[in-house]
Amino acid sequence: MTTLKLSSELRRKVIELLKQNRKVEAVKVVRETTHTGLKESKDAVDNIFEELQNK
């Protein structure tokens, strides 16, 4: 499994959305910005979500 690399700007936006409990919107932003599929985008957001939970 390849992890999708997000720019620091996109990563910050995803983190901000996750802090607002807007996970679906975070996935949508990743999909639109990176032009990747739903699974890849969701996996990227889930990875960031897990990192935040483990802090």
C-alpha positions, -999 to 999 in steps of 0.1 A, spaced: 0 0 0 14 34 -10 7 63 13 -5 94 -5 19 124 2 0 156 9 15 191 7 20 208 41 -8 233 32 -32 205 23 -23 186 54 -30 217 76 -64 221 59 -72 184 66 -62 187 102 -83 218 107 -113 200 91 -108 170 113 -106 191 144 -141 204 134 -154 168 129 -157 174 92 -140 142 80 -162 137 49 -153 172 38 -116 165 44 -118 135 22 -135 156 -5 -108 183 -4 -81 157 -7 -98 140 -37 -103 173 -55 -68 186 -47 -48 155 -55 -71 140 -82 -71 106 -65 -98 81 -59 -120 78 -29 -101 50 -12 -67 67 -15 -81 100 -3 -99 84 26 -68 64 36 -48 96 37 -73 114 59 -76 83 81 -38 83 86 -38 119 97 -68 112 119 -49 84 136 -19 106 141 -40 132 158 -56 106 181 -22 93 191 -9 127 203 
